[in-house]
Amino acid sequence: MSVGFWYVHEANAGSTETVVVILLRPPADKIAILRHLETLADKLAEKLQKSSRLPCLYEFGGQHLQEVVH
C-alpha cells in the first residue's frame, strides 16, 4: 500500500511538493490505519522542519521512516 502527501513550504518559494510513502506493514483495521497515517504525517513534518524539501519516496514500517533511493 502507498500513500501520497502534498505540502507547501515557504522556504521553497511556496511550490507544492509531493511525497509518496510505501507502507510496509499497514494495519488492516480502519481506525488503526488512521493512527498509522497520523504517525507517518508527524514523522514527515519533523523531517520537513529540518529541511525545506523532502525526498519524493519513503518506506514506513510503523516506527521508522526511511528514504528510498532510486
C-alpha positions in Angstrom: 0.0 0.0 0.0 1.2 3.5 -0.7 0.0 7.0 0.3 0.7 10.4 -1.1 1.2 13.6 0.7 1.4 17.2 -0.7 3.0 20.1 1.1 3.8 23.7 0.6 6.9 25.0 2.4 7.6 28.8 2.4 11.4 28.1 2.2 11.0 26.7 -1.3 9.1 29.7 -2.7 5.7 28.2 -1.9 5.8 25.5 -4.5 3.7 22.4 -4.0 5.7 19.2 -3.5 4.7 15.6 -3.4 5.9 12.7 -1.2 5.0 9.1 -1.7 5.3 6.6 1.2 5.2 2.9 0.8 3.5 1.3 3.8 5.4 -1.9 4.5 3.0 -3.4 7.1 -0.2 -1.4 7.1 -2.8 -2.3 9.7 -5.9 -3.9 8.5 -8.3 -2.1 10.9 -9.6 1.3 9.6 -9.0 3.1 12.9 -5.5 1.6 13.2 -4.6 2.7 9.7 -5.7 6.2 10.5 -3.4 6.3 13.6 -0.7 4.8 11.4 -1.1 7.6 8.9 -1.1 10.2 11.7 2.2 8.9 13.0 3.6 9.0 9.5 2.4 12.6 8.9 4.1 13.6 12.2 7.4 12.0 11.1 7.3 13.7 7.8 6.5 17.1 9.5 9.5 16.6 11.8 11.8 16.0 8.8 10.3 19.0 7.0 11.1 21.2 9.9 14.8 20.4 9.4 14.8 20.9 5.6 13.0 23.0 3.0 12.3 19.9 0.8 11.7 16.2 1.4 12.8 13.3 -0.8 10.0 12.1 -3.0 9.9 8.5 -1.9 10.0 6.8 1.6 9.2 3.5 3.2 7.4 3.3 6.5 7.1 0.2 8.7 5.2 1.7 11.6 8.1 3.2 13.5 10.9 4.0 11.1 10.6 6.3 8.1 13.4 5.6 5.6 14.1 7.3 2.3 14.1 5.0 -0.8 16.9 5.9 -3.1 16.0 5.1 -6.7 
